[in-house]
Structure formats: C-alpha cells, structure tokens
Amino acid sequence: MTDPRIYWNKQYIASDNKRVTYDLWLDKYKHILNASKDTPIIDLGCGLGNDTMYLYERHYEIISCDYSEEALKKLELFIDDPVTKLFDMKDGLPFESESVKVIIADLSLHYFSWAETREIVNEIKRVLKEDGFLLLRVNSVKDTNYGAGKGITIEKNYYNIDGNLKRFFDKEQLEKLFVEWDVEYIKEYEMNRYTNSKMLWEMAVKKVND
C-alpha cells in the first residue's frame, strides 16, 4: 500500500504555484462563521488551502492543518504568516478540549476505516465548544469519477484503489456517524471544481451535550 504522506507530498510538490481557487459552499454558513470572529477556525486537512484562502480573504483567524508538510508550505505563497499545524488526524487533534467554535473538514474525512473515522469525529467533538459546528464535505457513493465502487473492498464503501485508501458515504452511514449531533444541513450534490464532476455530501452538524 502507498504511504499516504509520501503520496500527498508528491502531489503537492507537483502542483503548480498558482493561487488556489475555491467554490462558495461556505457562503451559506456566514452566520456560523461570524460567531467565531473572536476564535480561530480550524481548517482540518486543508490541502492546498482552498477554504483557508476563502476564510483569509474574509478576515477570519484560521489554523490550517494537514499531515503533508508540502501542503502547508504552499500556504506561504499566498497568505501572510499562516498559522499551521502538522499532524495525522488518526493520532488525535492537538487542541485543547472545548477550545474552538468552528471546524471545517472539506474532503478530508474520507480516507479512514470506520473505527478511525468515528475516533476522529469524537476528537472533533471534544475540541468544539458547546454548540460549536463541524462543517464538512465527503465523498458520495455516487462519486464514480473518483473511485466509488472500484478497487479492493476493505469495508463497506471503503476501498484500496491502486494503493490508496478511499471511503465513500451514503446517507445512512452519515446519519449513523453523527447520531449524537444536531444535523442542521445535509445535501448530496455534484461539484465541478475539478477536471471531472464530483459527487459529494455536505453537512453542517452542531455539537450537543451528551
């Protein structure tokens, strides 16, 4: 199996140094983002920084997180003194409990086993303040352009595709994953940011007391 860190570092090194573009999926959550004006927003698995750039241009304070050092280096090309953290989500989140109001995980939570995914979601819940929000997008089981139903099946909707692990979600799995949260928004739709169209799920979920 391909070492994910090596794979993604190579991908980011090979990417050009053009300013990243972003879609406007976060626009609808302006009321949620504005509630975090006095607290940093965590961009979890930021990659090249599409959502970081969106937030930076709107003057939010951001902590950009990834486990690829090459991805975090790219942020320095376009953002003044970015605040970054390098870590693997499988090892937990290096933040204090109940320390932030908003965490964004845009196309970064679909690389893990079901057990690992649940642990990561529990860690996100730990870090969020009461009534804090997780805003996320993940692969849909309909995302056939990017590997849904292909490769070697490891678990339901979780595949080894040419040495890389990818998970795809249906609504039932997402509802199960966030059963202890308030689901304020959920929608499956097609995104056209890449060369081929991509099917994904978008959710806004709020932490509630146990």
N, C-alpha and C positions, 0 to 999 in steps of 0.2 A: 504494500500500500504506500502511496505517495505521502511523504511527510508534509502535512498541511502548511506548516510555517515556511518550509523551503518553497513549496508550490506558490504560495501567495507572495512571498518576497520576490520571486522571479516574475510573477505577473505585474507587480507594481514597478519593478525596475524596468520592465519592458514597455510600460505605459509611457505615453508622451508627457511633456510638461505643460500641456495646455491647461488653462484654467478650467476647473471642473464645472459641469452644468448640473442643474437639479430640476426636478419637477416640483410642483407646488402642492404636494399631498399634505404638507403641514399647515397650509393656509387655514383649513377648517378648524384647527386647534389653537388659533390665536389666543382665545380666552384662557386656555390651559397654559400655554407658553408664557403669557403675560403674568400669570400668577407666580411665575418663577423668576421674575426680573431681579429679585434680590438673592437668588440662589443659583449656583451653576446647574446647567442642564447636562446630563451625561449622554454623549453620543457613543453608544455601545457597539463596537465593531464598525468603526467609522469608515474603513476603507480609504478611498482617495479623498473623502471629506465632502461628499455632496450635501449632506444635511448639516454638517459643520459649517460649510460655506453659507447655506441658507440662513442659519442662526447668526453667524458672524455679521453678515450684511444687515441684519435687523437688530444688531447691538445687544444680543444676548451673551451671557457669560457661559462658556462651553468647556467641558472636559472631554476631549476627543480620545477614544480608547480603541486599541486594536492589539492583536498579538503579532502583527507584522511591523517591524521597525522601519521597513522601507515605506510602508503606507504612511506612517507618522512623519517621516522625513518629508514626504511630498507636501504636507500641510504648510511647511515653512516657505514654500514657493509663493503662496498667495495670502497667507494670514500672518499678521504681525504677532510674534511671540505666542504661538498657540500653546495652550495648556494640554498636555498629552499624558497618557498612562499606557504603558506596555504590559500586557498580561493576557493570559489564556483564561477565558470565561470558565473553563472546566475546573480551574483551581480556585474559584470563588472570585468575588468582586472586592477589590482593595479599597473599600469605602466604609465609613462608619455607619452603623445602623441608624435608620430614620434621619438621613443627612441631606437628601435632595427631594425635590418635588416632582421632577420630570426625568424620565429616562426614555431615550429613543433607541430602538433596535430595528434598524431598517435593513432587511435582507441579511441578517447576521445570526439568527437563531435557528437556522435550518441545516446545521451541519453535524448534529449530535444525536446520540442514541436517545431513546425516550427517557431513560433514567437520568441521563446527563441533562437533557432539556428541562426536566422537572426540577432538578437541583439548581440550574441556572435561574429559572423563574422564581424559585424560592429565595435565591440570593437577591434578585431584583426587588422582591417584596420586602426583604429585610432592609435594604438600603433606602427604600422610599419612605417618606414621611406619611403620616396618616392622611388619607385622601389624595395621596400622590398618584401620578399617572405613568403608565407604560404605554408608549405609542409605538406600534410595531407593524412591520410587513414581513411576510414569509411566503415561501414557495407554495403554490397550489398544486394539488394532484393533477390538475389540468395543464400544468406547465410542461407540455411535451417538448417544446422547443429547447428546453434546458434540462432534460433528463428524466422527467416523470415517467415511471414505469419501466425504466431502462437499467441496464447493468445487473449486478448481482444483488438479490434481495437479502438484506441483513435483518430487518424487522419490517413490519407493515409500513409501507410508504417510505422506507429508508434503504438507500441503495449504495453500493460501491460501483461508481461509474468511472471506469478507466483509472482506478486507483484513488479516486476522490470520493469522499462520503457526502451524500446529499439527502436531506429529508424533504418530503412534500406533505402538505397538510390538507385534510378535509375539515369540514365544519365541525363534525362530531369530535375529532381529536382536539381542535382548538377549544371547544366548549369544555371538554374534559380537562385540558391543561389549565384553564382559567376558571374552573368551577368555583373557586373561593374568592374570586374577584367580581367587581361590578363591571359587566361588559356594557360600555356606553356606545360603542360603534363597532360594527363588523360588516365587511363587504368583500366580496370576491370580484376582481376586475382585471382587465388587460392593461398593461403598462407598455409604453412604446419608447422607453429611454434607450434601449439597446438596439443592436442591428436587427434582431428578431423580436417579435412581440413576446411579452412575458405575462403569464397568468399568476396572480398573487392574491393573498388575503391581507387585508388591512384591518387593524383593530386599535381601539382605544379602551384600555381597561384601568379601572381605579382600584387601588388598594383599599380594602375594608378590614376593620378589626376582626380578629378571629372570634 
